[in-house]
Amino acid sequence: MSEVLYASARTRVVRSGDMVQKQPLGPDAAGRLDNERAMLRLLDGVPGVPRLDDRQLPGTLVTACVPGTVLNELPMPWEHGQLIEFAGQLAGILGAIHRRGVVHRDVSPGNVLVPADGSTPVLIDFELSGPPAEDCEVLAGTLPYLAPEQTGRTGRPVDHRADLYALGALLYELATGEPPFGRDRDPLHLMHDHLAKVPEPPAGVPKTFARIICRLLNKEPAERYQSGEGLAYDLKRLPTELGTRDFPMRLAPPAGLIGRDDDLAQLENMLAATRDG
């Protein structure tokens, strides 16, 4: 007997026995299907990632069934002890995914499955996933959890640190009951908030955990956590000094100008003189 788990204009997901069948819909369905299947093959064996079933069907992605509940269907906020443990599990999953060269691009409560047996959570929906990109040509993802660079307004590459920002927004919601900038505002206001507004630190959780969430939500990718492993290390220990075991996966150019202090000072002086009349 089959059970419809999710249905929209873009996707239909059905559970049938020990497998889940996902059917992409719409004009770009074939490309999305091919991309997700390729990503899951690349991530084969990574804990917390759906396992492809051998019984693949035309136009359908078939994965092994994991009985559970999607995170956005569970009550929030969570008790902080349970939340910190859960955060560490998600950080480990993302770290392993990123080590395979994959950026998920849509980490959100609708894409995290919490197994009924209390085992490791499962990150689902890899149809937007791929390698790091130097620019963002199309806005894609779930807006309340979207990293600033995914809006296409910053000119910065979209890499694994975008997933860590999204994880920060997800943890903020689990801690407070709402994502950092709400979920019901219009898209333009949400994009502006992600680009320019600093969220209030989440209340009701240990101060160090709140600092970890705020670090994940930094606008500048270089100021966030640089790896899932570094994040998981801090979540396990909640140290006073954050990021001591957080190392970048690859060398990246600095966000600011180097060797231009005199030129910048001259421009700042000219701006101040103009402002003062």
N, C-alpha and C positions, 0 to 999 in steps of 0.2 A: 504494500500500500504506500502511495506517495503522499508527501506533505509539502505544501508550498511554504517555504521559509521566508521568502522575500520576493516581491514583484514590483517593478516600476517600468517606465517606458524604455529604460536602458538595459535592464537585467531581470532575469527570472531565475530563482534558485529553488530547487526542489530536493528534498531528502527522500531517498528511496532505499530502504533496507540499510545496508552498511556503506552506502555511498551518497555523496552530495553532487547533484548535477547543476552546473551554472551555465545558463544560456545567455550570452550577450545579445542585445537587440539593437536595431538601428542601423544606419548606413555604414558606421565604422565598426560593426560587430566583429567581422572577421579579423581585422587588425588587432583589436583589443584581446580577442581570444588567443591569437597566435602569440602576442606579447606576454600574456599572463602564463600561458603554458611554458614558454621559453624561460621565464623567470623562475617558475617552480622547478623546472628541470635543473637550472643553475643552482638553486638553493636546496636541492635534494639532500636530505639527511640533517638539515639544520633544525634543532628543536624549536618548537613554537611556530613552524611553518606548515601549511597544509601539504599532505602527501598525495602526489598524483596517483590515481588508480590505473591499473593496467587496462581497464575496460573503457577506453576513451571512445566517445561517440561523435559523429559529424556535427559540427556547429555547437558543441557542448564541451565544457571543461568538467571532468569527473575527478573528484578527490575523495579520499577516505573520510567517512563520517566521524566527527568528534561530537558526541552529545554534550550540549551546554547551552549557554545563554549569551547573546551579544551584550557587550558591556553597557550600551546605552539603554538597555531594557531593565537594568538593575537599579535598585534604590541608591540615591546619593544624598549627602556625602558619606564617605566611608570612615570607619574608625581608623585612627592614624597608624596604629601598629600593623593592621592588615594592609593598609595602603602602602606603607613603606616597603613591606615584603613584596607586594605586587609590583611596585615600581622597579624594584631590583630585578624581578623576573623579566619585565618588558625591556629594561636596559640591556640585559644579557642577550635577549633575542635580537634586538636591533644591532648590537655589537657584532653578532655572528653574521647577520644579513649584510652589514656594511663591509665585513671582511671579504665577502664574496663579490664585492664591487657593485652591489645593488642598493639603490635609494628607493624606499617604498613610496614616498610622495603623498600618502594619504593616511597617516597615522591618526586615528580618531576613534571615539567610543563605538561607532558603528562598524568598525573594522577590527575589533578585538573580541575574540570568543573566549568566554570563561568556562572551562570544562566543568561538567556536573560532578566529577569525581575529585575536584580540587587540585588537579594536576596543573602543569605549566600552561599558561594562557596561549592562545593561538592567534597570530596576526594573519588576517585574511585580506582578500581583494588586492591582488598584485597587478591589476590591469593597467595602472598608471606607472608602474615601477620601471626602473631602468638604471643605466649608469649615470654618474654625475653629469650635469649639463652646464655648459658655460653661460647660457642665458635661458630665460624663461619666456618662450614665445606665446604660450597659451596658458591662461590661468586655469589650473586644474587641481582639485582637491576639495576638502571640506572647509569652508571659509573660516569658521570660528577657531580652527586649529592650524591655519595656514601661516607658514613662515614668511617674514617680510620679502625675502628674495623670490618667493614663489608668486608674488603679485605681479612681477615683471617691471616693478617701478624702481628697483635699486641698482640694476646693472651688475649684480653680484651673481656668481655661479650658484646653482642649486645642487648641493651635495648632501652627504649624510647628516650634516648639521641641521638641515631643514627638518629632517625626521626628529631630531632631538628637541627642536623648538616645539614641534607638534606634540611630542611626548610631554613637554612641560605644560602645554595648554590642557592636555588630557588630565594630567595629575592635578592641575589647579582645579579642574571641575570635580574630580573625585574628592578633593579636600574641602571644597566650598559649596558644591552643588551647581555651580555655574562656570563656564569657561571664562578666561580672564577678561574678555570684552563682551560677554553675553553671547547669545545665540540667535536672538530674534531681531537684531538691528538690520537695517538695510545694508546691502553689500558694500556700497561706497564708504559708509561710516565704519564698517568692520575693517575694510582694507586700510583706511586712514589710521585706525587705532593700532593695527599691527605694525604700521610703518612709523608712527610717531608717539603713541601714548604708552607710558610706563604703567603696568598694572599695579594695583595695590598688593602688597605681600599677602598671601593667603593666611587667614586667621584660623586659630583653633588647632594648629599643628605645631610640633616642635620647631623652635626657631631655626635650627640648622636645616631641617627639611624644607622650611619656607625659603631659606637662602638658596638651596639647591634648585627649587622650582624657579625662583627668580633668575638664577644663572642660566637655566635652560631657555628662558624667555627673553634673553638679551637680544636687542635689535641687531647687533653686530655679530655675525657668525664666529669671528675670532674670539669673542668674549664669552661664548657659550662653552658647554662641555664639548670637547673635541672627539670623544669616543664613547660608545656605550659601555666599554669596559671601565673607563675612568669614572663614569657616572655610577655604575654598579658598585665599584669599590667604595665610593663615598656614601652610597645608600646603605651599605652594610655596616658602616662604622659611624656615620654621622660625625665626622671630625670637626674640630674648630676651624682648621684651615682646609679649604676645599681645593680640589684639583691637583693634589700632590702626585697622584698616579694617573693623571689624565694627559695622554700624549697624542698629538695629531697623527692621523693615519698617513698623511702625506704633507710635504712642505707646500705651503700656500703663500702667495705674495701678501705683504702687509696691507691692511686696509687704508692706512694713511700714507701721506707723502713722506719720503725719507730724504734727508739732506736739503730741505727747503725751509728751514727755520727762519733764516733771514728774510727770504721772500715773503713768507707768510706774515712775519712781524710787520713788514712794510705795508702789506695790504691791510692788515688789521688797524695800523695807525692811520692809513688813509680813510678807512671806513669810519673810524672814530672821529676824525677831523670833519668829515662830511656830515656825520650825524650831529655834531656839535655846532654846525653852521660855519 
